[in-house]
Amino acid sequence: MPPEARRARYIQVYFLDTLEDQLRARGEHQNLNADILERITAWLNENNHYVRELKTALEQVRQGNINDKKIVIWENKRVQGEHARRFNAPTGAEVAILMSNESTENRDIVLQLKRGGLRRISELHRSYDPLMYPLFFPYGTDGYHIYLQGRNGRKVTQLQFYSLYIMCREGNYLLLGRRLFQQFLVDAYCKRETERLKFLRREQQSLRAENYSDLRDSLLTADGDPNQVGRRIVLPATYTGGPRYLHEKRSDAMAFVRHYGRADYFITMTCNPRWPEIVGNLAPAARRG
């Protein structure tokens, strides 16, 4: 709940008692259609399982000593009786009430009655996407999490997961999200890049990073103790945009020059976004835009 004399923000809005209070908290932004806002809010209150479970949990917390309890959205909870590889809309067992001194996992989302300030949650939590983009996940369907597996039993990567969601196919309403969809794409890209960088940091030994010449040269030329150089995280040439990736591409380009000679022409072109070949592959809503 918000502090006294402060308006509800973010997930606090879902804990407000009445629909009118929620609309008042959301309606501070200008140029919003009040009728559409009311219909969306009422629909989410009725159909989004996170909204229902969080409000139910708050009511149960209020029945006791609210200062000694916290609401937890589990990181790894599967609907009882459902297969682990199925993309389902959860129906329960993901929101729990714990005493304040009970332990939780590192990626669990922990909500307390009043603590003040914002808290960072893991982008690998299954609830990150449905809580961040409730209009794209209206029923509270799970987003990406590290426990996803494909039919072959292998882990589903973030690239595979989000590629499926943004695929051009009939009925994919995410593609009509305009600026919100653009934010979703940037968010997904940042999550994927973060996962890759964390993997490279963890797997430096398997990448044999100590054999890279740059690190060896640094140790040889360093003044004093080599421990003062610090721990270097080496990005291999397979990491797009890294220094070794760019050096490799430059070397490939110079190899073409050595073999074929210098280029005679440098050709650029412009593109009209209204070309029939482009417009014909756009969704109807995008064509009107």
LOZANU-217478 format. One record per residue (C-alpha): residue in three letters; y, x, z. Coordinates in Angstrom, 2 decimals, padded with zeros to 5 digits, always signed. Layout:
<recs>
+------+---------+---------+---------+
! resn !   north !    east !      up !
+------+---------+---------+---------+
!  ALA !       Y !       X !       Z !
...
+------+---------+---------+---------+
</recs>
This chain:
<recs>
+------+---------+---------+---------+
! resn !   north !    east !      up !
+------+---------+---------+---------+
!  MET ! +000.00 ! +000.00 ! +000.00 !
!  PRO ! +003.56 ! +001.21 ! -000.63 !
!  PRO ! +005.76 ! +002.34 ! +002.29 !
!  GLU ! +008.23 ! -000.13 ! +003.71 !
!  ALA ! +011.10 ! -001.10 ! +001.38 !
!  ARG ! +009.33 ! +000.58 ! -001.57 !
!  ARG ! +008.03 ! -001.30 ! -004.57 !
!  ALA ! +004.35 ! -001.13 ! -005.54 !
!  ARG ! +003.54 ! +001.33 ! -008.32 !
!  TYR ! +000.48 ! +002.41 ! -010.29 !
!  ILE ! -002.77 ! +001.22 ! -008.72 !
!  GLN ! -000.86 ! -000.28 ! -005.77 !
!  VAL ! +000.07 ! -003.24 ! -007.99 !
!  TYR ! -003.55 ! -004.44 ! -008.04 !
!  PHE ! -003.56 ! -004.76 ! -004.24 !
!  LEU ! -000.68 ! -007.23 ! -004.16 !
!  ASP ! -001.72 ! -010.66 ! -002.91 !
!  THR ! -000.42 ! -013.00 ! -005.60 !
!  LEU ! +000.00 ! -012.97 ! -009.35 !
!  GLU ! +003.72 ! -013.53 ! -008.90 !
!  ASP ! +004.03 ! -010.37 ! -006.80 !
!  GLN ! +002.18 ! -008.37 ! -009.44 !
!  LEU ! +004.38 ! -009.71 ! -012.22 !
!  ARG ! +007.48 ! -008.90 ! -010.20 !
!  ALA ! +006.28 ! -005.33 ! -009.68 !
!  ARG ! +005.52 ! -004.87 ! -013.38 !
!  GLY ! +008.53 ! -006.77 ! -014.67 !
!  GLU ! +011.17 ! -004.17 ! -013.82 !
!  HIS ! +010.86 ! -002.74 ! -017.30 !
!  GLN ! +013.15 ! -004.42 ! -019.78 !
!  ASN ! +012.10 ! -005.90 ! -023.12 !
!  LEU ! +008.74 ! -007.10 ! -021.79 !
!  ASN ! +007.52 ! -010.54 ! -022.83 !
!  ALA ! +007.00 ! -012.38 ! -019.53 !
!  ASP ! +004.42 ! -014.79 ! -020.99 !
!  ILE ! +002.27 ! -012.00 ! -022.47 !
!  LEU ! +002.57 ! -009.97 ! -019.27 !
!  GLU ! +001.41 ! -012.93 ! -017.18 !
!  ARG ! -001.57 ! -013.63 ! -019.46 !
!  ILE ! -002.70 ! -009.98 ! -019.45 !
!  THR ! -002.34 ! -009.65 ! -015.68 !
!  ALA ! -004.25 ! -012.89 ! -015.03 !
!  TRP ! -007.01 ! -011.82 ! -017.43 !
!  LEU ! -007.40 ! -008.42 ! -015.75 !
!  ASN ! -007.54 ! -010.04 ! -012.31 !
!  GLU ! -010.37 ! -012.25 ! -013.50 !
!  ASN ! -012.41 ! -009.91 ! -015.71 !
!  ASN ! -011.74 ! -006.28 ! -014.73 !
!  HIS ! -014.34 ! -005.35 ! -012.14 !
!  TYR ! -012.19 ! -002.62 ! -010.60 !
!  VAL ! -009.41 ! -005.10 ! -009.83 !
!  ARG ! -011.86 ! -007.54 ! -008.24 !
!  GLU ! -013.70 ! -004.92 ! -006.18 !
!  LEU ! -010.59 ! -003.14 ! -004.97 !
!  LYS ! -008.99 ! -006.38 ! -003.79 !
!  THR ! -012.22 ! -007.42 ! -002.08 !
!  ALA ! -012.46 ! -004.03 ! -000.38 !
!  LEU ! -008.86 ! -004.30 ! +000.82 !
!  GLU ! -009.57 ! -007.71 ! +002.36 !
!  GLN ! -012.55 ! -006.25 ! +004.23 !
!  VAL ! -010.52 ! -003.27 ! +005.40 !
!  ARG ! -007.82 ! -005.60 ! +006.77 !
!  GLN ! -010.39 ! -007.34 ! +008.95 !
!  GLY ! -010.83 ! -004.24 ! +011.11 !
!  ASN ! -008.82 ! -001.20 ! +012.10 !
!  ILE ! -007.30 ! -000.37 ! +008.74 !
!  ASN ! -006.08 ! +003.04 ! +009.84 !
!  ASP ! -009.63 ! +004.27 ! +010.39 !
!  LYS ! -011.01 ! +003.25 ! +006.99 !
!  LYS ! -010.70 ! +004.35 ! +003.40 !
!  ILE ! -011.78 ! +002.91 ! +000.04 !
!  VAL ! -013.85 ! +005.19 ! -002.20 !
!  ILE ! -014.65 ! +004.89 ! -005.91 !
!  TRP ! -017.84 ! +006.90 ! -006.28 !
!  GLU ! -018.10 ! +009.54 ! -008.97 !
!  ASN ! -021.84 ! +009.14 ! -009.57 !
!  LYS ! -022.87 ! +005.54 ! -009.02 !
!  ARG ! -024.98 ! +003.60 ! -011.51 !
!  VAL ! -025.44 ! -000.14 ! -011.59 !
!  GLN ! -028.77 ! -000.96 ! -009.99 !
!  GLY ! -031.40 ! -001.83 ! -012.57 !
!  GLU ! -029.46 ! -000.40 ! -015.52 !
!  HIS ! -030.49 ! +002.58 ! -017.61 !
!  ALA ! -028.50 ! +005.77 ! -017.06 !
!  ARG ! -027.79 ! +006.23 ! -020.78 !
!  ARG ! -026.43 ! +002.77 ! -021.36 !
!  PHE ! -022.68 ! +002.19 ! -021.71 !
!  ASN ! -022.42 ! -000.81 ! -019.41 !
!  ALA ! -019.65 ! -002.71 ! -017.73 !
!  PRO ! -020.41 ! -002.07 ! -014.04 !
!  THR ! -020.87 ! -005.05 ! -011.76 !
!  GLY ! -020.81 ! -003.39 ! -008.36 !
!  ALA ! -021.94 ! -000.55 ! -006.10 !
!  GLU ! -019.12 ! +001.72 ! -007.25 !
!  VAL ! -016.45 ! +000.84 ! -004.68 !
!  ALA ! -017.27 ! +001.39 ! -001.02 !
!  ILE ! -015.53 ! +001.31 ! +002.35 !
!  LEU ! -016.01 ! +004.35 ! +004.59 !
!  MET ! -014.68 ! +005.47 ! +007.94 !
!  SER ! -011.89 ! +008.03 ! +007.64 !
!  ASN ! -014.10 ! +010.82 ! +009.03 !
!  GLU ! -017.02 ! +010.22 ! +006.62 !
!  SER ! -017.47 ! +012.82 ! +003.89 !
!  THR ! -017.12 ! +012.24 ! +000.15 !
!  GLU ! -017.88 ! +014.30 ! -002.94 !
!  ASN ! -015.33 ! +016.52 ! -004.63 !
!  ARG ! -014.64 ! +014.15 ! -007.56 !
!  ASP ! -014.72 ! +010.85 ! -005.66 !
!  ILE ! -011.49 ! +008.82 ! -005.74 !
!  VAL ! -010.39 ! +008.18 ! -002.17 !
!  LEU ! -007.76 ! +005.52 ! -001.43 !
!  GLN ! -006.20 ! +005.22 ! +002.00 !
!  LEU ! -003.90 ! +002.48 ! +003.23 !
!  LYS ! -000.70 ! +004.52 ! +003.42 !
!  ARG ! -000.45 ! +008.26 ! +002.84 !
!  GLY ! +002.59 ! +008.60 ! +000.58 !
!  GLY ! +002.86 ! +010.51 ! -002.68 !
!  LEU ! +000.56 ! +010.77 ! -005.67 !
!  ARG ! -002.91 ! +012.30 ! -005.63 !
!  ARG ! -004.63 ! +014.02 ! -008.52 !
!  ILE ! -008.06 ! +012.72 ! -009.53 !
!  SER ! -010.64 ! +014.53 ! -011.63 !
!  GLU ! -010.50 ! +013.85 ! -015.35 !
!  LEU ! -014.32 ! +013.99 ! -015.30 !
!  HIS ! -014.60 ! +010.91 ! -013.06 !
!  ARG ! -016.14 ! +007.90 ! -014.79 !
!  SER ! -013.22 ! +005.76 ! -013.58 !
!  TYR ! -010.47 ! +007.99 ! -015.00 !
!  ASP ! -010.25 ! +006.29 ! -018.40 !
!  PRO ! -010.57 ! +002.63 ! -017.26 !
!  LEU ! -007.99 ! +003.16 ! -014.49 !
!  MET ! -005.60 ! +005.11 ! -016.72 !
!  TYR ! -005.93 ! +002.81 ! -019.75 !
!  PRO ! -006.89 ! -000.67 ! -018.49 !
!  LEU ! -005.89 ! -002.26 ! -021.83 !
!  PHE ! -008.34 ! -000.01 ! -023.71 !
!  PHE ! -011.11 ! -000.54 ! -021.12 !
!  PRO ! -010.34 ! -004.14 ! -020.10 !
!  TYR ! -013.67 ! -004.82 ! -018.39 !
!  GLY ! -013.68 ! -001.53 ! -016.48 !
!  THR ! -016.30 ! +000.06 ! -018.71 !
!  ASP ! -017.13 ! +003.64 ! -017.77 !
!  GLY ! -015.15 ! +006.40 ! -019.42 !
!  TYR ! -016.43 ! +009.90 ! -019.95 !
!  HIS ! -018.26 ! +011.61 ! -017.09 !
!  ILE ! -020.52 ! +014.63 ! -016.78 !
!  TYR ! -023.69 ! +012.58 ! -016.24 !
!  LEU ! -023.72 ! +011.00 ! -019.71 !
!  GLN ! -026.85 ! +011.73 ! -021.72 !
!  GLY ! -027.86 ! +010.92 ! -025.27 !
!  ARG ! -031.16 ! +009.53 ! -026.49 !
!  ASN ! -032.54 ! +013.05 ! -026.80 !
!  GLY ! -031.82 ! +013.72 ! -023.13 !
!  ARG ! -029.00 ! +016.16 ! -023.88 !
!  LYS ! -025.60 ! +016.00 ! -022.29 !
!  VAL ! -022.95 ! +014.07 ! -024.22 !
!  THR ! -019.85 ! +016.23 ! -024.69 !
!  GLN ! -016.30 ! +015.00 ! -024.47 !
!  LEU ! -015.84 ! +015.67 ! -028.18 !
!  GLN ! -018.79 ! +013.42 ! -029.03 !
!  PHE ! -017.72 ! +010.70 ! -026.60 !
!  TYR ! -014.12 ! +010.41 ! -027.78 !
!  SER ! -015.09 ! +010.81 ! -031.43 !
!  LEU ! -017.15 ! +007.65 ! -031.03 !
!  TYR ! -014.27 ! +005.77 ! -029.41 !
!  ILE ! -011.69 ! +006.63 ! -032.07 !
!  MET ! -014.02 ! +006.16 ! -035.04 !
!  CYS ! -012.57 ! +003.99 ! -037.81 !
!  ARG ! -014.70 ! +000.86 ! -037.72 !
!  GLU ! -014.16 ! -002.88 ! -037.75 !
!  GLY ! -013.09 ! -004.28 ! -034.40 !
!  ASN ! -011.96 ! -000.97 ! -032.89 !
!  TYR ! -008.79 ! -002.21 ! -031.18 !
!  LEU ! -007.96 ! +001.27 ! -029.85 !
!  LEU ! -006.64 ! +002.13 ! -033.31 !
!  LEU ! -004.03 ! -000.62 ! -032.91 !
!  GLY ! -002.65 ! +000.81 ! -029.68 !
!  ARG ! +000.22 ! +002.65 ! -031.40 !
!  ARG ! +002.03 ! +004.90 ! -028.92 !
!  LEU ! -000.48 ! +004.21 ! -026.15 !
!  PHE ! -003.24 ! +005.26 ! -028.54 !
!  GLN ! -001.33 ! +008.47 ! -029.28 !
!  GLN ! -001.12 ! +009.16 ! -025.55 !
!  PHE ! -004.86 ! +008.48 ! -025.27 !
!  LEU ! -005.56 ! +011.03 ! -028.03 !
!  VAL ! -003.40 ! +013.71 ! -026.41 !
!  ASP ! -005.03 ! +013.04 ! -023.04 !
!  ALA ! -008.53 ! +013.28 ! -024.54 !
!  TYR ! -007.64 ! +016.53 ! -026.31 !
!  CYS ! -006.28 ! +018.07 ! -023.10 !
!  LYS ! -009.42 ! +017.05 ! -021.20 !
!  ARG ! -011.63 ! +018.61 ! -023.87 !
!  GLU ! -009.65 ! +021.86 ! -023.93 !
!  THR ! -009.72 ! +022.03 ! -020.14 !
!  GLU ! -013.50 ! +021.63 ! -020.15 !
!  ARG ! -013.89 ! +024.43 ! -022.74 !
!  LEU ! -011.62 ! +026.81 ! -020.82 !
!  LYS ! -013.44 ! +026.14 ! -017.54 !
!  PHE ! -016.77 ! +026.80 ! -019.27 !
!  LEU ! -015.53 ! +030.13 ! -020.65 !
!  ARG ! -014.23 ! +031.12 ! -017.22 !
!  ARG ! -017.59 ! +030.33 ! -015.60 !
!  GLU ! -019.69 ! +032.01 ! -018.29 !
!  GLN ! -017.89 ! +035.36 ! -018.59 !
!  GLN ! -021.05 ! +037.21 ! -017.59 !
!  SER ! -023.19 ! +035.56 ! -020.25 !
!  LEU ! -020.45 ! +036.26 ! -022.81 !
!  ARG ! -020.59 ! +039.95 ! -021.77 !
!  ALA ! -016.84 ! +039.97 ! -021.40 !
!  GLU ! -016.92 ! +043.44 ! -019.84 !
!  ASN ! -017.92 ! +044.86 ! -023.25 !
!  TYR ! -014.74 ! +043.72 ! -024.99 !
!  SER ! -012.63 ! +046.72 ! -025.98 !
!  ASP ! -009.33 ! +045.36 ! -024.66 !
!  LEU ! -010.64 ! +045.13 ! -021.12 !
!  ARG ! -012.25 ! +048.58 ! -021.34 !
!  ASP ! -008.99 ! +050.11 ! -022.58 !
!  SER ! -007.10 ! +048.45 ! -019.76 !
!  LEU ! -009.43 ! +049.98 ! -017.17 !
!  LEU ! -009.18 ! +053.44 ! -018.73 !
!  THR ! -005.40 ! +053.46 ! -018.92 !
!  ALA ! -004.68 ! +051.74 ! -015.63 !
!  ASP ! -002.89 ! +053.75 ! -012.99 !
!  GLY ! -004.77 ! +053.80 ! -009.71 !
!  ASP ! -007.63 ! +051.58 ! -008.63 !
!  PRO ! -009.23 ! +049.50 ! -011.46 !
!  ASN ! -009.41 ! +046.58 ! -009.02 !
!  GLN ! -005.64 ! +046.29 ! -009.30 !
!  VAL ! -005.93 ! +045.30 ! -012.95 !
!  GLY ! -007.09 ! +041.85 ! -011.93 !
!  ARG ! -009.83 ! +039.68 ! -013.29 !
!  ARG ! -009.38 ! +039.09 ! -017.00 !
!  ILE ! -010.72 ! +035.94 ! -018.62 !
!  VAL ! -011.76 ! +036.86 ! -022.15 !
!  LEU ! -011.56 ! +034.17 ! -024.82 !
!  PRO ! -014.14 ! +034.80 ! -027.58 !
!  ALA ! -013.37 ! +034.45 ! -031.27 !
!  THR ! -015.08 ! +031.04 ! -031.25 !
!  TYR ! -012.22 ! +029.59 ! -029.15 !
!  THR ! -009.76 ! +028.06 ! -031.61 !
!  GLY ! -006.24 ! +029.37 ! -031.13 !
!  GLY ! -007.22 ! +032.33 ! -028.97 !
!  PRO ! -006.04 ! +035.88 ! -029.77 !
!  ARG ! -009.45 ! +037.00 ! -031.06 !
!  TYR ! -009.72 ! +033.86 ! -033.19 !
!  LEU ! -006.33 ! +034.60 ! -034.78 !
!  HIS ! -007.22 ! +038.28 ! -035.28 !
!  GLU ! -010.45 ! +037.28 ! -036.99 !
!  LYS ! -008.66 ! +034.87 ! -039.34 !
!  ARG ! -006.06 ! +037.53 ! -040.17 !
!  SER ! -008.81 ! +040.04 ! -040.95 !
!  ASP ! -010.51 ! +037.49 ! -043.22 !
!  ALA ! -007.23 ! +036.91 ! -045.06 !
!  MET ! -006.69 ! +040.65 ! -045.55 !
!  ALA ! -010.25 ! +040.96 ! -046.86 !
!  PHE ! -009.42 ! +038.43 ! -049.59 !
!  VAL ! -006.35 ! +040.46 ! -050.54 !
!  ARG ! -008.35 ! +043.68 ! -050.75 !
!  HIS ! -011.00 ! +042.05 ! -052.93 !
!  TYR ! -008.90 ! +039.83 ! -055.21 !
!  GLY ! -005.50 ! +041.46 ! -055.00 !
!  ARG ! -002.14 ! +040.11 ! -053.90 !
!  ALA ! -001.36 ! +036.42 ! -054.41 !
!  ASP ! +000.74 ! +035.43 ! -057.42 !
!  TYR ! +001.83 ! +031.99 ! -056.24 !
!  PHE ! +002.49 ! +030.33 ! -052.88 !
!  ILE ! +002.15 ! +026.61 ! -053.53 !
!  THR ! +003.45 ! +023.85 ! -051.23 !
!  MET ! +003.45 ! +020.10 ! -051.75 !
!  THR ! +004.97 ! +016.99 ! -050.24 !
!  CYS ! +003.23 ! +013.71 ! -049.58 !
!  ASN ! +004.44 ! +010.12 ! -049.72 !
!  PRO ! +002.85 ! +008.14 ! -046.86 !
!  ARG ! +003.09 ! +005.02 ! -049.05 !
!  TRP ! +000.67 ! +006.34 ! -051.64 !
!  PRO ! -001.96 ! +003.68 ! -052.45 !
!  GLU ! -004.74 ! +006.13 ! -051.58 !
!  ILE ! -003.34 ! +006.41 ! -048.04 !
!  VAL ! -002.29 ! +002.79 ! -047.48 !
!  GLY ! -005.66 ! +001.53 ! -048.71 !
!  ASN ! -007.42 ! +003.38 ! -045.86 !
!  LEU ! -005.15 ! +002.10 ! -043.10 !
!  ALA ! -005.80 ! -000.87 ! -040.83 !
!  PRO ! -003.88 ! -004.07 ! -041.75 !
!  ALA ! -001.54 ! -003.73 ! -038.77 !
!  ALA ! -000.70 ! -000.16 ! -039.73 !
!  ARG ! +000.02 ! -001.19 ! -043.32 !
!  ARG ! +002.62 ! -003.68 ! -042.11 !
!  GLY ! +004.24 ! -000.99 ! -039.99 !
+------+---------+---------+---------+
</recs>
